[in-house]
Amino acid sequence: MSNFMVGLKRKVIPANNLNINVWVGGKGPPLLLLHGYPQTSQMWRKVAPKLLNEFSVVCPDLRGYGDTEKPHGGYDKRTMAKDMAELMLNLGHKQYAVAGHDRGARVAHRLALDWSGYVKKLVVIDVVPTHTVFKHTNQVLATTYWHWFFFQALDLPEIMISQSPEPFLRYILRSWSVNADFIEEEMFREYLRAFTLPGTIRATLEDYRAAAGIDLEHDEADFDKKIKCPVLVLWSQANKTMGLFDVVKSWQEKAEKVEGESMNSGHFIPEEVPEELLNHLRSFLANVEN
């Protein structure tokens, strides 16, 4: 494993019957940073090291991703959120801020609902709520988010992706970004190593399959339940799917207090425009206390 997380220390912490790979460091109020697909916690490499003088930073690999264990089940966001809640408790953090990108934002959404007394502020990056996406699916969304639907087939995506993992990974990172140079070749190699570990492709597909099944059931059961902590939503101007929604309004339907802004970036905001993201995080999280 290559380490791009300057100033952070790698640990393996048991939580929710799972061994979680996590990078920790810094001092101050705890801040949990959750990555998206098809990456790992090291997608925060341009952000986390610059927050170490202000926050106690925690960057885990989600269940099934990176070097965290990859069980056959538990990819519903309720279970994945519990992973994170127990991880933070085991690290000594009972209350904290959370920022999630992509799949990590969906875990963070559920974490803020199910563990509302723990999450003090929430940042969601380049997503609208899962239930909202499926409810308003149309031709543009289906062609832009083609992978959501392809991944629902059983076995076939595993077979096809595992036969060409490097071209697949390069395609995803290139096509979802404005400038593919945001990922250094050495970092790409680390992503590829993690992506091709036994079980990763299957596990990460199960994350998407849960979103189209059990996660929707949980969302519908909690349809009238709102996130109580303040929410900041940031999204990519280049993401065609975001253009289909009033992004702030979509989150106002799910949370009591929401602010947001679009960013001149592709999908991978923490890696494409890290300095701009840091400015937003510092401003929004300025009053978070231990």
Contacts in CASP RR format, 6 or more apart in sequence:
PFRMAT RR
TARGET T0000
AUTHOR 0000-0000-0000
METHOD contacts of the structure
MODEL  1
MSNFMVGLKRKVIPANNLNINVWVGGKGPPLLLLHGYPQTSQMWRKVAPK
LLNEFSVVCPDLRGYGDTEKPHGGYDKRTMAKDMAELMLNLGHKQYAVAG
HDRGARVAHRLALDWSGYVKKLVVIDVVPTHTVFKHTNQVLATTYWHWFF
FQALDLPEIMISQSPEPFLRYILRSWSVNADFIEEEMFREYLRAFTLPGT
IRATLEDYRAAAGIDLEHDEADFDKKIKCPVLVLWSQANKTMGLFDVVKS
WQEKAEKVEGESMNSGHFIPEEVPEELLNHLRSFLANVEN
1 10 0 8 1.000
1 67 0 8 1.000
1 190 0 8 1.000
1 193 0 8 1.000
2 186 0 8 1.000
2 187 0 8 1.000
2 189 0 8 1.000
2 190 0 8 1.000
2 193 0 8 1.000
3 10 0 8 1.000
4 42 0 8 1.000
4 45 0 8 1.000
4 186 0 8 1.000
4 187 0 8 1.000
4 190 0 8 1.000
5 23 0 8 1.000
5 41 0 8 1.000
5 42 0 8 1.000
5 44 0 8 1.000
5 45 0 8 1.000
5 48 0 8 1.000
5 49 0 8 1.000
5 59 0 8 1.000
6 45 0 8 1.000
6 49 0 8 1.000
7 25 0 8 1.000
7 26 0 8 1.000
7 49 0 8 1.000
7 52 0 8 1.000
8 23 0 8 1.000
8 24 0 8 1.000
8 25 0 8 1.000
8 26 0 8 1.000
8 48 0 8 1.000
8 49 0 8 1.000
8 52 0 8 1.000
8 57 0 8 1.000
8 59 0 8 1.000
9 23 0 8 1.000
9 24 0 8 1.000
9 25 0 8 1.000
10 21 0 8 1.000
10 22 0 8 1.000
10 23 0 8 1.000
11 21 0 8 1.000
11 22 0 8 1.000
11 23 0 8 1.000
11 24 0 8 1.000
12 19 0 8 1.000
12 20 0 8 1.000
12 21 0 8 1.000
12 22 0 8 1.000
12 67 0 8 1.000
13 19 0 8 1.000
13 20 0 8 1.000
13 22 0 8 1.000
13 87 0 8 1.000
13 90 0 8 1.000
13 91 0 8 1.000
14 20 0 8 1.000
14 90 0 8 1.000
15 83 0 8 1.000
15 84 0 8 1.000
15 86 0 8 1.000
15 87 0 8 1.000
15 89 0 8 1.000
15 90 0 8 1.000
16 79 0 8 1.000
16 82 0 8 1.000
16 83 0 8 1.000
16 86 0 8 1.000
16 87 0 8 1.000
18 63 0 8 1.000
18 68 0 8 1.000
18 69 0 8 1.000
18 71 0 8 1.000
18 83 0 8 1.000
19 68 0 8 1.000
19 69 0 8 1.000
20 60 0 8 1.000
20 61 0 8 1.000
20 63 0 8 1.000
20 68 0 8 1.000
20 69 0 8 1.000
20 83 0 8 1.000
20 87 0 8 1.000
21 41 0 8 1.000
21 60 0 8 1.000
21 61 0 8 1.000
21 66 0 8 1.000
21 67 0 8 1.000
21 68 0 8 1.000
22 41 0 8 1.000
22 58 0 8 1.000
22 59 0 8 1.000
22 60 0 8 1.000
22 61 0 8 1.000
22 87 0 8 1.000
22 91 0 8 1.000
23 41 0 8 1.000
23 42 0 8 1.000
23 48 0 8 1.000
23 57 0 8 1.000
23 58 0 8 1.000
23 59 0 8 1.000
23 60 0 8 1.000
24 56 0 8 1.000
24 57 0 8 1.000
24 58 0 8 1.000
24 59 0 8 1.000
24 91 0 8 1.000
25 52 0 8 1.000
25 56 0 8 1.000
25 57 0 8 1.000
25 58 0 8 1.000
26 51 0 8 1.000
26 52 0 8 1.000
26 53 0 8 1.000
26 55 0 8 1.000
26 56 0 8 1.000
26 57 0 8 1.000
27 52 0 8 1.000
27 53 0 8 1.000
27 55 0 8 1.000
27 56 0 8 1.000
28 54 0 8 1.000
28 55 0 8 1.000
28 56 0 8 1.000
28 290 0 8 1.000
29 55 0 8 1.000
29 56 0 8 1.000
29 96 0 8 1.000
29 97 0 8 1.000
29 285 0 8 1.000
29 288 0 8 1.000
29 289 0 8 1.000
29 290 0 8 1.000
30 55 0 8 1.000
30 56 0 8 1.000
30 57 0 8 1.000
30 58 0 8 1.000
30 88 0 8 1.000
30 91 0 8 1.000
30 93 0 8 1.000
30 95 0 8 1.000
30 96 0 8 1.000
30 97 0 8 1.000
30 290 0 8 1.000
31 51 0 8 1.000
31 55 0 8 1.000
31 56 0 8 1.000
31 57 0 8 1.000
31 58 0 8 1.000
31 96 0 8 1.000
31 97 0 8 1.000
31 98 0 8 1.000
31 99 0 8 1.000
31 285 0 8 1.000
31 288 0 8 1.000
32 58 0 8 1.000
32 60 0 8 1.000
32 84 0 8 1.000
32 88 0 8 1.000
32 93 0 8 1.000
32 96 0 8 1.000
32 97 0 8 1.000
32 98 0 8 1.000
32 99 0 8 1.000
32 108 0 8 1.000
33 41 0 8 1.000
33 44 0 8 1.000
33 47 0 8 1.000
33 48 0 8 1.000
33 57 0 8 1.000
33 58 0 8 1.000
33 59 0 8 1.000
33 98 0 8 1.000
33 99 0 8 1.000
33 100 0 8 1.000
34 60 0 8 1.000
34 62 0 8 1.000
34 84 0 8 1.000
34 98 0 8 1.000
34 99 0 8 1.000
34 100 0 8 1.000
34 101 0 8 1.000
34 103 0 8 1.000
34 104 0 8 1.000
34 105 0 8 1.000
34 107 0 8 1.000
34 108 0 8 1.000
35 41 0 8 1.000
35 42 0 8 1.000
35 43 0 8 1.000
35 44 0 8 1.000
35 59 0 8 1.000
35 61 0 8 1.000
35 62 0 8 1.000
35 65 0 8 1.000
35 100 0 8 1.000
35 101 0 8 1.000
35 102 0 8 1.000
35 103 0 8 1.000
35 104 0 8 1.000
36 43 0 8 1.000
36 62 0 8 1.000
36 65 0 8 1.000
36 100 0 8 1.000
36 101 0 8 1.000
36 102 0 8 1.000
36 103 0 8 1.000
36 104 0 8 1.000
36 105 0 8 1.000
37 65 0 8 1.000
37 102 0 8 1.000
37 103 0 8 1.000
37 204 0 8 1.000
37 207 0 8 1.000
37 208 0 8 1.000
38 169 0 8 1.000
38 172 0 8 1.000
38 173 0 8 1.000
38 191 0 8 1.000
38 195 0 8 1.000
38 204 0 8 1.000
39 65 0 8 1.000
39 191 0 8 1.000
40 61 0 8 1.000
40 65 0 8 1.000
40 66 0 8 1.000
40 67 0 8 1.000
40 190 0 8 1.000
40 191 0 8 1.000
40 194 0 8 1.000
41 59 0 8 1.000
41 60 0 8 1.000
41 61 0 8 1.000
41 66 0 8 1.000
42 59 0 8 1.000
42 187 0 8 1.000
42 190 0 8 1.000
42 191 0 8 1.000
43 101 0 8 1.000
43 268 0 8 1.000
43 270 0 8 1.000
43 271 0 8 1.000
44 59 0 8 1.000
44 270 0 8 1.000
45 187 0 8 1.000
45 271 0 8 1.000
46 270 0 8 1.000
46 271 0 8 1.000
46 274 0 8 1.000
47 270 0 8 1.000
47 274 0 8 1.000
47 277 0 8 1.000
47 278 0 8 1.000
47 281 0 8 1.000
48 57 0 8 1.000
48 59 0 8 1.000
50 274 0 8 1.000
50 278 0 8 1.000
51 57 0 8 1.000
51 278 0 8 1.000
51 281 0 8 1.000
54 282 0 8 1.000
55 97 0 8 1.000
55 285 0 8 1.000
56 93 0 8 1.000
58 87 0 8 1.000
58 88 0 8 1.000
58 91 0 8 1.000
58 93 0 8 1.000
58 96 0 8 1.000
60 68 0 8 1.000
60 84 0 8 1.000
60 87 0 8 1.000
61 67 0 8 1.000
61 68 0 8 1.000
61 194 0 8 1.000
62 68 0 8 1.000
62 80 0 8 1.000
62 83 0 8 1.000
62 103 0 8 1.000
62 104 0 8 1.000
62 107 0 8 1.000
62 207 0 8 1.000
63 69 0 8 1.000
63 70 0 8 1.000
63 71 0 8 1.000
63 74 0 8 1.000
63 75 0 8 1.000
63 79 0 8 1.000
63 80 0 8 1.000
63 83 0 8 1.000
63 203 0 8 1.000
64 70 0 8 1.000
64 71 0 8 1.000
64 75 0 8 1.000
64 199 0 8 1.000
64 200 0 8 1.000
64 203 0 8 1.000
64 204 0 8 1.000
64 207 0 8 1.000
65 194 0 8 1.000
65 200 0 8 1.000
65 203 0 8 1.000
65 204 0 8 1.000
66 194 0 8 1.000
66 195 0 8 1.000
66 197 0 8 1.000
66 200 0 8 1.000
67 194 0 8 1.000
67 197 0 8 1.000
70 197 0 8 1.000
70 198 0 8 1.000
70 199 0 8 1.000
70 200 0 8 1.000
70 202 0 8 1.000
70 203 0 8 1.000
71 203 0 8 1.000
73 79 0 8 1.000
73 206 0 8 1.000
74 80 0 8 1.000
74 206 0 8 1.000
74 210 0 8 1.000
75 203 0 8 1.000
75 206 0 8 1.000
75 207 0 8 1.000
75 209 0 8 1.000
75 210 0 8 1.000
76 210 0 8 1.000
76 214 0 8 1.000
76 215 0 8 1.000
76 218 0 8 1.000
77 106 0 8 1.000
77 107 0 8 1.000
77 109 0 8 1.000
77 110 0 8 1.000
77 130 0 8 1.000
77 210 0 8 1.000
77 211 0 8 1.000
77 215 0 8 1.000
77 218 0 8 1.000
78 110 0 8 1.000
78 114 0 8 1.000
78 215 0 8 1.000
78 218 0 8 1.000
80 107 0 8 1.000
80 110 0 8 1.000
80 207 0 8 1.000
81 107 0 8 1.000
81 108 0 8 1.000
81 110 0 8 1.000
81 111 0 8 1.000
81 114 0 8 1.000
81 115 0 8 1.000
82 114 0 8 1.000
82 115 0 8 1.000
84 98 0 8 1.000
84 107 0 8 1.000
84 111 0 8 1.000
85 111 0 8 1.000
85 114 0 8 1.000
85 115 0 8 1.000
85 118 0 8 1.000
88 94 0 8 1.000
88 96 0 8 1.000
88 118 0 8 1.000
94 118 0 8 1.000
95 117 0 8 1.000
95 118 0 8 1.000
95 119 0 8 1.000
95 120 0 8 1.000
96 118 0 8 1.000
96 119 0 8 1.000
96 120 0 8 1.000
97 119 0 8 1.000
97 120 0 8 1.000
97 121 0 8 1.000
97 122 0 8 1.000
97 123 0 8 1.000
97 285 0 8 1.000
97 288 0 8 1.000
98 108 0 8 1.000
98 111 0 8 1.000
98 112 0 8 1.000
98 119 0 8 1.000
98 121 0 8 1.000
98 122 0 8 1.000
98 123 0 8 1.000
99 108 0 8 1.000
99 122 0 8 1.000
99 123 0 8 1.000
99 124 0 8 1.000
99 125 0 8 1.000
99 281 0 8 1.000
100 107 0 8 1.000
100 108 0 8 1.000
100 123 0 8 1.000
100 124 0 8 1.000
100 125 0 8 1.000
101 125 0 8 1.000
101 126 0 8 1.000
101 268 0 8 1.000
101 269 0 8 1.000
101 270 0 8 1.000
102 125 0 8 1.000
102 126 0 8 1.000
102 127 0 8 1.000
102 267 0 8 1.000
103 207 0 8 1.000
105 124 0 8 1.000
105 125 0 8 1.000
105 126 0 8 1.000
105 127 0 8 1.000
106 127 0 8 1.000
106 130 0 8 1.000
106 211 0 8 1.000
106 215 0 8 1.000
108 119 0 8 1.000
108 122 0 8 1.000
108 123 0 8 1.000
108 124 0 8 1.000
109 122 0 8 1.000
109 124 0 8 1.000
109 129 0 8 1.000
109 130 0 8 1.000
109 227 0 8 1.000
109 254 0 8 1.000
110 215 0 8 1.000
110 218 0 8 1.000
111 118 0 8 1.000
111 119 0 8 1.000
112 119 0 8 1.000
112 122 0 8 1.000
112 227 0 8 1.000
112 228 0 8 1.000
112 229 0 8 1.000
112 231 0 8 1.000
112 255 0 8 1.000
113 222 0 8 1.000
113 225 0 8 1.000
113 227 0 8 1.000
116 227 0 8 1.000
116 228 0 8 1.000
116 229 0 8 1.000
117 228 0 8 1.000
119 229 0 8 1.000
120 229 0 8 1.000
120 288 0 8 1.000
121 229 0 8 1.000
121 230 0 8 1.000
121 231 0 8 1.000
121 232 0 8 1.000
121 284 0 8 1.000
121 285 0 8 1.000
121 288 0 8 1.000
122 227 0 8 1.000
122 229 0 8 1.000
122 230 0 8 1.000
122 231 0 8 1.000
122 232 0 8 1.000
122 255 0 8 1.000
123 231 0 8 1.000
123 232 0 8 1.000
123 233 0 8 1.000
123 234 0 8 1.000
123 280 0 8 1.000
123 281 0 8 1.000
123 284 0 8 1.000
123 285 0 8 1.000
124 231 0 8 1.000
124 232 0 8 1.000
124 233 0 8 1.000
124 234 0 8 1.000
124 251 0 8 1.000
125 233 0 8 1.000
125 234 0 8 1.000
125 235 0 8 1.000
125 269 0 8 1.000
125 270 0 8 1.000
125 277 0 8 1.000
126 234 0 8 1.000
126 235 0 8 1.000
126 236 0 8 1.000
126 239 0 8 1.000
126 242 0 8 1.000
126 267 0 8 1.000
126 269 0 8 1.000
127 235 0 8 1.000
128 241 0 8 1.000
128 242 0 8 1.000
128 245 0 8 1.000
128 247 0 8 1.000
128 250 0 8 1.000
128 251 0 8 1.000
129 219 0 8 1.000
129 250 0 8 1.000
129 251 0 8 1.000
129 253 0 8 1.000
129 254 0 8 1.000
130 211 0 8 1.000
130 215 0 8 1.000
130 216 0 8 1.000
130 219 0 8 1.000
131 216 0 8 1.000
131 219 0 8 1.000
131 220 0 8 1.000
131 223 0 8 1.000
132 245 0 8 1.000
132 250 0 8 1.000
132 253 0 8 1.000
132 254 0 8 1.000
133 141 0 8 1.000
133 145 0 8 1.000
133 148 0 8 1.000
133 241 0 8 1.000
134 212 0 8 1.000
134 216 0 8 1.000
136 244 0 8 1.000
136 245 0 8 1.000
138 244 0 8 1.000
140 240 0 8 1.000
140 241 0 8 1.000
140 244 0 8 1.000
141 241 0 8 1.000
141 244 0 8 1.000
142 149 0 8 1.000
144 240 0 8 1.000
144 241 0 8 1.000
145 241 0 8 1.000
147 172 0 8 1.000
147 208 0 8 1.000
148 208 0 8 1.000
148 211 0 8 1.000
148 212 0 8 1.000
150 157 0 8 1.000
151 157 0 8 1.000
151 205 0 8 1.000
151 208 0 8 1.000
151 209 0 8 1.000
152 208 0 8 1.000
152 209 0 8 1.000
152 212 0 8 1.000
157 201 0 8 1.000
157 205 0 8 1.000
158 201 0 8 1.000
158 202 0 8 1.000
158 205 0 8 1.000
161 168 0 8 1.000
161 201 0 8 1.000
162 201 0 8 1.000
165 192 0 8 1.000
165 195 0 8 1.000
165 196 0 8 1.000
165 201 0 8 1.000
166 192 0 8 1.000
169 188 0 8 1.000
169 191 0 8 1.000
169 192 0 8 1.000
169 195 0 8 1.000
170 188 0 8 1.000
173 180 0 8 1.000
173 183 0 8 1.000
173 188 0 8 1.000
173 191 0 8 1.000
173 268 0 8 1.000
174 180 0 8 1.000
176 239 0 8 1.000
176 266 0 8 1.000
176 267 0 8 1.000
176 268 0 8 1.000
177 266 0 8 1.000
177 267 0 8 1.000
177 268 0 8 1.000
177 272 0 8 1.000
178 238 0 8 1.000
178 265 0 8 1.000
178 266 0 8 1.000
178 272 0 8 1.000
179 272 0 8 1.000
182 268 0 8 1.000
182 271 0 8 1.000
182 272 0 8 1.000
183 191 0 8 1.000
183 268 0 8 1.000
183 271 0 8 1.000
194 200 0 8 1.000
195 201 0 8 1.000
226 254 0 8 1.000
226 255 0 8 1.000
226 256 0 8 1.000
227 254 0 8 1.000
227 255 0 8 1.000
227 256 0 8 1.000
228 255 0 8 1.000
228 256 0 8 1.000
229 255 0 8 1.000
229 257 0 8 1.000
230 257 0 8 1.000
230 258 0 8 1.000
230 259 0 8 1.000
230 284 0 8 1.000
231 251 0 8 1.000
231 255 0 8 1.000
231 257 0 8 1.000
231 258 0 8 1.000
231 259 0 8 1.000
232 258 0 8 1.000
232 259 0 8 1.000
232 260 0 8 1.000
232 280 0 8 1.000
232 284 0 8 1.000
233 247 0 8 1.000
233 248 0 8 1.000
233 251 0 8 1.000
233 258 0 8 1.000
233 259 0 8 1.000
233 260 0 8 1.000
234 260 0 8 1.000
234 261 0 8 1.000
234 262 0 8 1.000
234 263 0 8 1.000
234 269 0 8 1.000
234 277 0 8 1.000
234 280 0 8 1.000
235 242 0 8 1.000
235 247 0 8 1.000
235 262 0 8 1.000
235 263 0 8 1.000
236 242 0 8 1.000
236 262 0 8 1.000
236 263 0 8 1.000
236 265 0 8 1.000
236 266 0 8 1.000
236 267 0 8 1.000
236 269 0 8 1.000
237 262 0 8 1.000
237 263 0 8 1.000
237 264 0 8 1.000
237 265 0 8 1.000
237 266 0 8 1.000
238 265 0 8 1.000
238 266 0 8 1.000
238 267 0 8 1.000
239 266 0 8 1.000
239 267 0 8 1.000
242 262 0 8 1.000
247 260 0 8 1.000
247 262 0 8 1.000
248 258 0 8 1.000
248 259 0 8 1.000
248 260 0 8 1.000
251 258 0 8 1.000
252 258 0 8 1.000
259 284 0 8 1.000
261 280 0 8 1.000
263 269 0 8 1.000
263 273 0 8 1.000
263 276 0 8 1.000
263 277 0 8 1.000
264 273 0 8 1.000
264 276 0 8 1.000
265 272 0 8 1.000
265 273 0 8 1.000
265 276 0 8 1.000
266 272 0 8 1.000
269 277 0 8 1.000
270 277 0 8 1.000
END
